[in-house]
Amino acid sequence: MSNAPVKRHWRMSIFLWIGLPFIAVLGIAKAAPDLVPAWQAQSGGGVSGTFTVARKVCTHGSCDFYGDWKAADGTSTHTNALLYDGPDSLRVGDTSTALDSGATGGVFATGGGSAYLLVTAFAVGGLAAAIAWPVFLWRTWRSWRRGRTSSLEAAAAAA
C-alpha cells in the first residue's frame, strides 16, 4: 500500500498553513512598497543621478551592485544603495546613470530592465496569497464543523 496521498496531503498542509502566509507577508511587505517606484522608473520618472559601484555581489550566476548614488543637481544622495537593472559589465569604481524614484533599497539604471515586472509579480503573488489564505481557513473551519456536527448526530442516533 502506497502512502503517496498521505505525503501529498502533508506537503499541501505545510504549504497552506505556513507557505501562504509567508508569501503574503513577503509580497505585501517587501514588494508592494516598491511597486509604484519601479513602474515610475520604468517610465523615466524619478530624480536622475550617478551611481558609483562600491561592491559587486555575485550569487547563482547573477550579480548585484551596491554603491553610492548622487543626484545630478546634488540635492540628495544614497549610500549603500542597490542598483536595479544594472548592466552586467560594471566593475567596482564604475559609474552608471540611475533614477531614484523612491524605492526602499535602491535606484534604477536608466538603461531599463525587468525589475518592475519582478516587483509586480511578487506584489500580485503576495496579494493572491493574502486572499487565498483566509479562504483556506474558512473552508477548513467549515469542513471541521461539518465533521464535528455529523459525529455528534451519529452519537446521538446511537444513544
VENZI-V65654 format. One record per residue. RES is the residue in one small letter. BURIAL is b if it has 24 or more other ideal C-beta (glycine too) atoms within 12 Angstrom, else e. Layout:
BEGIN
RES/BURIAL, RES/BURIAL
END
This chain:
BEGIN
m/e, s/e, n/e, a/e, p/e, v/e, k/e, r/e, h/e, w/e, r/e, m/e, s/e, i/e, f/e, l/b, w/e, i/e, g/e, l/b, p/e, f/e, i/b, a/b, v/e, l/e, g/b, i/b, a/e, k/e, a/b, a/b, p/e, d/b, l/b, v/e, p/b, a/b, w/b, q/e, a/b, q/b, s/e, g/e, g/e, g/b, v/b, s/b, g/b, t/b, f/b, t/b, v/b, a/b, r/e, k/e, v/e, c/e, t/e, h/e, g/e, s/e, c/e, d/b, f/b, y/b, g/b, d/b, w/b, k/b, a/e, a/e, d/e, g/e, t/e, s/e, t/e, h/b, t/e, n/e, a/b, l/b, l/b, y/b, d/b, g/b, p/e, d/e, s/e, l/b, r/e, v/e, g/e, d/e, t/b, s/b, t/b, a/b, l/b, d/b, s/b, g/e, a/b, t/e, g/b, g/b, v/b, f/b, a/b, t/b, g/e, g/e, g/b, s/e, a/b, y/b, l/e, l/e, v/b, t/e, a/e, f/b, a/b, v/e, g/b, g/b, l/b, a/e, a/b, a/b, i/e, a/e, w/b, p/e, v/e, f/b, l/e, w/e, r/e, t/e, w/e, r/e, s/e, w/e, r/e, r/e, g/e, r/e, t/e, s/e, s/e, l/e, e/e, a/e, a/e, a/e, a/e, a/e, a/e
END
